[in-house]
Amino acid sequence: MIDEVYTGGCQCGDVRFRIEGALKDPSICHCRMCQKAFGNYYAPLVSVTGTAFSWTRGAPKYFQSSNYVKRGFCENCGTPLSYEGPDGVGLAIGAFDEPQRLKPIVQFGVEGKIGYVDHLHELPERDTMDDLEAAPFLTDIVSYQHPDHDTGEWAARRQTETDHWRPKEEGV
């Protein structure tokens, strides 16, 4: 019997994964290498050590970010997916279908922490649709992002100059 099952993948749906088993050590890393790899203030990662982990659709492309670590990402949409090093494999928490299940319990690389990160919770909050005056296109937005669950056949097509990048219909 499987205790815990997790699924996830990239934004366009070309790369998907599945994990069976308990995930350990959800964390965020503030080191400069993780900041660059995620294009963000920090990298939220969780270890898949001791689980049954597999790529279920496609596979990431890799960038060797150091002599020990390679970073996996979707070569189509650019979503950061993995950290793979001698200490194990970590997956990007934001790539999970239910990232809220993986609350970080520790921070690494704090020597690279950007000072204002500790104060982000103090910023004013607004819902996306509260910004319609500044961004009226939001009323008509259609997401081409892969849904937060496994699907049948799914293939994204690349954007052309005259077309938005959107998924092909399933079964086509």
C-alpha positions as CSV (number, residue, x, y, z in Angstrom):
1,M,0.0,0.0,0.0
2,I,1.3,3.5,-0.9
3,D,1.3,5.9,2.0
4,E,1.8,9.1,0.2
5,V,1.7,10.0,-3.5
6,Y,2.8,13.3,-5.0
7,T,2.7,14.4,-8.6
8,G,3.9,17.5,-10.4
9,G,5.6,18.9,-13.5
10,C,6.5,21.9,-15.5
11,Q,4.3,24.8,-16.6
12,C,3.8,23.5,-20.2
13,G,3.2,19.9,-19.2
14,D,6.1,18.4,-21.3
15,V,7.7,17.1,-18.1
16,R,5.8,15.3,-15.3
17,F,6.9,13.4,-12.2
18,R,5.4,11.0,-9.6
19,I,6.6,10.2,-6.1
20,E,5.5,7.4,-3.9
21,G,6.6,7.6,-0.3
22,A,7.2,10.2,2.4
23,L,9.1,13.3,1.4
24,K,11.7,14.7,3.8
25,D,13.3,18.0,4.5
26,P,11.3,20.6,2.6
27,S,13.5,23.6,2.6
28,I,14.4,26.9,1.0
29,C,18.0,27.7,-0.1
30,H,19.2,31.3,-0.3
31,C,22.6,30.7,-1.9
32,R,23.4,32.7,-5.0
33,M,23.5,29.6,-7.2
34,C,19.9,28.7,-6.2
35,Q,18.8,32.3,-6.6
36,K,20.1,32.3,-10.2
37,A,18.7,28.8,-11.0
38,F,15.2,29.8,-9.9
39,G,15.4,33.4,-10.9
40,N,14.1,34.2,-7.5
41,Y,15.0,35.2,-3.9
42,Y,15.5,31.6,-3.0
43,A,14.8,28.0,-4.2
44,P,12.2,25.9,-2.4
45,L,13.2,22.3,-2.7
46,V,12.3,18.9,-1.2
47,S,14.4,15.7,-1.1
48,V,13.1,12.6,-2.8
49,T,15.7,10.4,-1.1
50,G,14.1,7.1,0.0
51,T,11.0,7.4,-2.2
52,A,9.9,5.8,-5.5
53,F,10.5,8.8,-7.8
54,S,10.1,8.8,-11.6
55,W,9.7,11.1,-14.5
56,T,6.4,10.1,-16.0
57,R,6.3,12.3,-19.1
58,G,9.4,13.6,-20.8
59,A,12.6,14.4,-18.9
60,P,14.3,17.5,-17.8
61,K,17.2,19.0,-19.7
62,Y,20.2,19.7,-17.4
63,F,22.6,22.5,-16.7
64,Q,25.8,21.6,-14.8
65,S,25.8,24.5,-12.3
66,S,29.0,23.3,-10.5
67,N,31.4,20.5,-10.5
68,Y,29.0,18.6,-8.2
69,V,25.5,19.8,-9.0
70,K,23.3,19.7,-12.0
71,R,19.9,21.5,-12.3
72,G,17.0,20.0,-14.2
73,F,14.5,22.2,-16.1
74,C,12.0,21.9,-18.9
75,E,13.7,22.8,-22.1
76,N,10.4,23.9,-23.6
77,C,9.0,26.3,-21.0
78,G,12.0,26.8,-18.7
79,T,10.4,25.7,-15.4
80,P,13.1,24.8,-12.8
81,L,12.5,21.2,-11.7
82,S,15.4,19.6,-9.9
83,Y,18.7,19.9,-8.0
84,E,20.8,16.8,-8.3
85,G,24.0,16.4,-6.4
86,P,26.0,14.1,-4.2
87,D,23.6,14.8,-1.3
88,G,20.6,13.6,-3.3
89,V,17.9,14.8,-5.6
90,G,15.6,17.7,-4.6
91,L,12.6,18.8,-6.6
92,A,11.2,22.3,-6.9
93,I,8.3,22.6,-4.5
94,G,6.5,25.0,-6.8
95,A,6.4,22.3,-9.5
96,F,4.3,20.0,-7.4
97,D,0.6,19.8,-8.1
98,E,-0.1,20.5,-4.4
99,P,2.8,22.6,-3.2
100,Q,0.9,23.6,0.0
101,R,1.5,20.0,1.2
102,L,5.3,20.8,1.5
103,K,5.9,23.5,4.1
104,P,9.6,24.3,4.4
105,I,11.2,23.4,7.7
106,V,14.7,24.8,7.3
107,Q,16.6,27.5,5.4
108,F,20.0,26.9,3.8
109,G,22.5,29.2,2.3
110,V,21.5,32.0,4.5
111,E,24.8,33.8,3.8
112,G,23.2,34.7,0.5
113,K,19.8,35.8,1.9
114,I,18.5,39.0,0.5
115,G,17.6,41.2,3.5
116,Y,14.1,42.2,2.6
117,V,13.0,38.6,2.1
118,D,12.2,38.5,5.9
119,H,9.8,41.4,5.4
120,L,7.8,40.3,2.3
121,H,4.9,39.3,4.6
122,E,4.6,43.0,5.5
123,L,3.7,44.1,2.0
124,P,0.1,45.0,1.1
125,E,-1.8,42.1,-0.5
126,R,-4.2,42.2,-3.5
127,D,-6.0,39.5,-5.3
128,T,-5.2,39.1,-9.0
129,M,-8.6,40.4,-10.1
130,D,-8.2,43.5,-7.9
131,D,-5.9,45.0,-10.5
132,L,-8.3,45.3,-13.4
133,E,-7.9,49.0,-13.8
134,A,-4.1,48.6,-14.4
135,A,-4.4,45.3,-16.2
136,P,-7.8,45.0,-17.9
137,F,-6.7,42.0,-20.0
138,L,-7.1,39.9,-16.9
139,T,-10.9,39.7,-17.5
140,D,-10.2,37.8,-20.7
141,I,-7.1,35.8,-19.8
142,V,-7.0,32.1,-20.8
143,S,-4.4,29.9,-19.2
144,Y,-2.4,27.6,-21.4
145,Q,-0.6,26.2,-18.4
146,H,-0.8,22.5,-17.8
147,P,-3.4,21.8,-15.0
148,D,-2.3,20.7,-11.6
149,H,-3.0,17.0,-12.1
150,D,-1.9,14.2,-14.4
151,T,-3.5,14.2,-17.8
152,G,-3.6,11.8,-20.8
153,E,-1.6,12.8,-23.9
154,W,-0.4,16.4,-23.7
155,A,2.0,18.2,-26.0
156,A,2.7,21.9,-25.9
157,R,3.4,23.6,-29.2
158,R,5.9,26.4,-29.4
159,Q,4.8,30.0,-29.9
160,T,5.0,31.6,-33.3
161,E,5.1,35.3,-34.1
162,T,1.4,35.3,-34.8
163,D,0.2,32.7,-32.3
164,H,0.2,32.4,-28.5
165,W,2.0,29.4,-27.2
166,R,-0.8,26.9,-26.2
167,P,-1.2,23.2,-25.6
168,K,-2.4,21.0,-28.4
169,E,-5.7,19.4,-27.6
170,E,-5.5,16.1,-25.9
171,G,-5.7,13.2,-28.3
172,V,-4.5,15.2,-31.3
